[in-house]
Amino acid sequence: MELSYNLQTKNIDESNLFLRCLLAEIEKNFHKCAWRHVNFKHPGTMRINLGSMNIKNIYNDKELFADVFCEFQKKGCLDSISFIFEDKLTEEEVEVLNNCIEIAKTNGCEYYYFQFSKICFSEIPINNYKGENFEISVCKELENYFKLTVTIQAKSKKQAELIAIEVMEFILDVLSVETNACFYFENAMKSRDLSFSNDDNNIFRNDLEYIDGFGIVESKLAISCEVVKLIDSVVKRGEYLKFSNKKGNLSRFLEASKSLHSANKIYRLVDSQYLRMSEATESIANPGVLELREVVPDQTLIDLRIAANLISNKESIALTLYMTSIETLSQVVADPPGPKCETCGNTNYHILGNIRTFIRCIEGEDSYVEKLYMNLYNHRSKFVHESNNYETELSRVPQVKLNYNFNDHKHAVINVKEWTSELFRKYLCTNIEDLISEK
């Protein structure tokens, strides 16, 4: 039995919104909506096989199976949708499906709120924070662990789960930008086995302060008021960030933050000293005197130590990711792509020009920072295109601010890390209102 419906959507976002509404309505009205996605385009036609659908009649538990097809004339614009059922549907089942289609066409399905939590690991303990749509609660037993809770608005629980995963990843990326630390999901731990602090410490850091090492206030990682606003906005706009085809400045900032966080994780592999954990304990020989002893690290650091021995060009990879993050963020001021290269046919994106323009927006004309990043981009290109590794004699040097006198030597990765995150924070602090109010 085949049922077809006329749609005439106008763009890809409208098409995706229709499909999300349809899935949510079918799941609500048929008790079950399982999909096996295919997304296969039939050669020589304008017809796409979306996959197979398994739904269940809410009244008699009857299983219904159908192949789902869409037709289009313009890319991203659905003209129609068809359901080919294995068995004949009753009049009541056809009527329910018709109602689902009509509600989805008008985007009339309801929104619901869902709350999700995940245990996370921080290399340095973080303070508690609470916004309108999220909460960071530190574990009482293990201070390096915290529970990240978000409240997601979505059309169904399945869609909310997809949104929550991406939103939580974005939050950890932003926390890394803000503190220079690394954060990981801890999938093995369950919140029921631990207890968490509900205190809102309200300990904030001035976002314009230079971070020498990590963003620490009162012995714990601290974030600024601006970042709390940003995280609230990210959670509130989770559906748009997850499913929209449009790329605004907020999306670009989050994508760039992901590259910077990845670079920070790679940097952790650069310095073997960084992979050792120690604790201050009372000396057995000299009671009352504290001494440092190395302790067995947790599984996260053990995995990193193994990875450190496997990757030989860690500094080059970290530098490449730091430059990738700046390149991505520079898209907020990017010029339109130029003509295609006559030799290779690739589009000219003016990458160096965009990076230069972005840095000038932050630091002004002819700054040392501009010269520095032009030099770093040159080293990045030598690694990517010529396999010329970026290596320095020291992986840890006295940390210096971004504005010291320029010279053309290779800079330690730790300095590149701190300079890059500082540019991110300066951009965020200056543009926070535009980012959280972006349409």
N, C-alpha and C positions, 0 to 999 in steps of 0.2 A: 504494500500500500504506500503510495507516494502522496505527500502533501507539500505544496509549494506556496511561497509567500513573496509578494513584491515588497522591496525595501527602498531602493533608490537613495542610498546614503551619499553624502556629498564629499566626505574626506575620510582618511584612515582613522582619525580619532573618533569620528561619529560611528564608523563601522565597529571599532573595538568596543565602544561604549554600548552599542546595541548587543553585541555578543556577550559582554559581561552581564548586562541586565537580563538577557535571555537565560543564561546559565543559572543565575540566581533565582529567577522566577520558576524555571523548571524544577530546580532542586526543592524549592519551597512547596510547589503544588503537586509534585509527583513523589515526594518523600525521598527520592534518590536520583542522583544525576552523575553517573560515572562516565568518563570520557577516555577514549584512546585516540590521542591526537595524531594526525598524519600530516596535514597541510601539504597535500600533493596536488600539483597543477597538471591537469591532463594535457599532453602535448598537442599543439595545434588548436586548442580551444581556450575559451575564457571561463573555464570551470575549475573550481578547486574542491578537492575532497578534504573536508575538515577532520574527518575521522569517524569513529563509531560511538554511538551513544547508548547507554544502558540506563533506563529509567524504570521506576516501579510505581504501579497504581497505588495511590495512598489508601484506597478503600479495600482492595482485595489482594494486595501484594503481588499482583500479576506483573511479571517481568516483560519489559518492552525493549526491543533492540532495533536500532535504526542507523543507517549510514547517512551522514549529513554532507550536503554539497552547497556551495555558493557560486553564483555567477556574477561576473563583473565586466564592465566595458573599459573602465579607467582604473589604474592601479590604486588599490586601497578603498575603492568605492563599490560597495556591494549592491548589485541590482536585485538579487533575489536569493532566497535560501530554501532548500528542499530537504525533506526528511523521507527516506525510503525505509519503511518498517517491514520487518520480516513477517509479521502477522497483521491482520486487519484490526484497526482500532474501533472501539465502541464510539457511539455518538458523544457520550460524556467525555471520553478521553480526547476526542478531536476538539471539543469545545474548550476544554482546559488548555490544550496546546495553543488554540487560537487566541485565547485570552493572554497567555504568556507572550505571544508574538506582539500583540497590540500594546501591552504594557511596556515591553522592551523598545518598541518603535518610538514611543513617546517619552522614554527614560522615566517612566512612572514608578519604578520599583523602589521600595523603601530602603533606607539605610539603617544599619544596626551598629552598635558599639561592641567591640570585642577587646578583651585584655589579654596580653601575652607577656610572659616573663622568660628570661633566659639568664643562666649563670655565666658570668664573664670573669676572666682573669686579667689583672693589671700588674705589670712588673713592679709598680710602686703603688702602695695603697692610695685610694682616692677618697675624697670627702663625699658625704651624702648630698644629693641634690634632688629637688622636686620641682617640676614644672606643672603646667596645666594638663599635659598629655603624656608625661613620662616621669619616671622616678628611678634614681640610683640609690640602692640600699646596700650598705657595706655589711659583709658577713661578720658576725661577732666572733666566730671561732677561728676563721682564716681571713685576716685583714686584706690579703691580696685579692680576694674574691668579692664580687658584688653581684647583686641581682638587678638586672635592667628590665624595667616594666614599661610597656607602652600601651596606650589605649587607641585602638584603630577603628576608624569609621569605614565600613564597607557594606556591600550588598549581600554578602554571604560569608560564612566562616572560612570556606576554602579560599576565597579571594583575600580575606583579611589575613590569613596565614602567609600568603605570598607577599602581601604588602609589609607585614610585620618583619619578615626575614630581611627584606631589603632595607627597611627603615632602621632596624637595629644595626645592620652593617654600616649604614651611613653615620649613625650616632658614634660608633666606635672610631670611625675614620675622623670625624670632627674632633673627638676627644684627643686623638693623637696629634692633630694639627695644633690644638690648643695647649697641649702639655708636653709634647715631644716624646711621650711614652708610647708603648705598644700595648694593644689590648687584643684579647682572644676570647672566642666562645669556648666555654668548658662544657662539652656535651656529656661527659661522663657523670657529672655531679647533678643531683636532683635537689631542688629547693626544699623539699620536705625533710631532707636530712640535715639541714642547716637552719640557723636562726639569723635574722637580719635586723639591723638597726633602723628604726623609723624616724630618728631624729633628723631634722633639717638643719644642718650646721650653718648654712648661709655664709660660708667662707668663700669669698670671691677674690679674683685676681684682676688687677688692672690690665686690660688687654693690650695697652700700648707699652707695657714694660718689656724690656728685652729679657729673654729667657736664657740663662747661662746654665745649660744642662737640661733640667726639667722644670716645669711650672709648678713649684711647690710652695705652699703656704702652711705654716704650722706642721711641718713634717709630712704632709700629705699632698697629693696632686690637687690642684684647684683650678677652676675654670672661671671665666668672666660672666657677667650678667648678659653680655651680648650673645654668648654661646648658648645660654639657657633659652633665650628668645629664639635663637636659630633652631635648636633641637625641637622646641615646641612647634615651630612652623613646619619642620620636616615631618614630624609625626602627623600633624593636622592635615598636611597635604600629601600624605602617603600614597593615596590612590592615583593622584595626578603624576607624582614622581615615578611611580611604578609603571603606569600604563600609557601615559601620554607620549605621543610621537614628537611633540615640540620640545626644544631644548632652550630653556631660559638660563639666565645667569645663575640661579640657584642650582639647577641641575649641573651646570658646568663646574661650579664650586665644589659640589659633592663628588663629582667624578674626579676632579683634580685632587681632592682630599684623599680619595681611595688610592691614587698613585703615590701620594706622599706617605700615607700609612704603610703601604707595601714597601716603600723605600726604607722607612724606619725599621721595619722588620728585617729587611736584608742587612741594614747597618748593624743590627744586633749580632750578625754573624762575623762582622769584620774584626772585632776585638775579642780575643779569647778571654781577656780579663773580664769582659762584660758578661760572660756566660758562667762566671763563678758566683756562687752565693755564699755569704758568710754572715755570721751573727756574733754579737758581742756577748761573751759569757764570762763568768767570774773565773779567774785563774786558780787552778788547783794548787800551784806552787806558792802563789802570792794572794791569799784571800783578801778580798776587798778591791783587787785590781782587775779591770776588764781587759780581755784580750780577744782578738778576732779569730774565729775558727771557721774553716770551710765546712759547710753542711751539704747534705745530699739535696740537689735541686729537685724541683717537681718535674713532672713528665714534660711540660712545655719546654723547659730549659734543656732537658736531656735531648729532646728532639732537635732543638736548635744546635746543640753541640755536635750531634751527628751530622746535621746539614752543613755545619761549618767546615767539617772535614771533606765534604763532598764537592763543595763549590770553591773553585780556585780563583775566580774573578769577581769576588763579592763586591769590592769597591767599585768596579766598573758598572756592575748591575745596579748598585745603589745610586750611583751618580746618574745613570740613564733614567732611572725612575724619578729621581728628584727633578731632572730636566723635563721629563714627560709631564710631571705635575704642573710645572710652571707653564709649559707649552699649552696644556689643557686650560688652565686658568686664564691665560692670555686671550682665549677666545672671547672673553667678555668685551674686549676692545678690538676684536679682529676686523680687518678690512675684508671686503668680499673676495672670494677666491678669484685668482687671476686666470688668464687663458691657460689651456693645457700645453704642456711641454711638447715641442715638435719632435723631439727624439723618442721619449718614452710614452707620451700620451697621458701622463699623470697630471692632475690638476695642481696648479701652483697655489699653495696656501699661505705664502708669505710668512713662514714660521718665525724666522729671525726678526722680521719687521714687527710682527705681533708681540713677541717677547719684549722687544725694545720699547714699543709703545706702552705696553702694560707697566713695565718698570718705571717709565717716565711718569705715568699717572700716579705712581706710589711715591717715587723718590725725587721727581723733578728732572730737568734737562741735564745732560752731561754728568750724571752722577757716577761715583765709583762703582755702584752696584750694577749699572748698565754694562760697564766694561768687564766687570767680573763675570757676569752671566754670559756675555758673548764669548769670553774665554772658556768658560765651563761647557758651553754648547759645542765649542770646537773640539774639546776633549771627548765629549759624548759622541760626536760624529765619527771621530777617529776609532772609537771602540766599536760602534755599530757597523761602520762601513769598512774598516780596515783591520778589525780585531786587535787594535792597539790598546792594551789594557791600561786602565787608569790606576796607577799604583803610587802610593806615597811611602816615604821611609817610616813615618810614624802614623799610626791610626788614631792616636789620642795626643793632642797638643793643647797647650793653654788656650782656652776658648776666648775668642775675640769677637767684638761686635762687627756689624755689617759695614761700618763706615771707616775702617782703618785703611791706610795707604795701600794702593793697588800695586801689585807686581805680578809678573807673568809665570809664577811657579804653580805647581799643582797644590791645591789646597786639601787639607785633611777632610775626609768625608763628614766627620762630626761637625765641622764648621759649615759645610754646605747644607747639612741637615738643619742647623739652627738658623742659618740665613734664609733658607727657603720657607721654613715655617713662620719666620717673622714677617716675610712678605705676605703670606696668607693671612696672618692675623691683622696686619695693617689694612689689607683690602677689606677684610670682614668688618673691622671696627668702623671703617669709613662708609661702608655700603650696607650695613646691617638692616636699616629701615627699608631700603629698596629691595633687599633679598626677601625679607619676611612678608612684604606687601606685594610681591610680584604676582601678576595675574597669570 
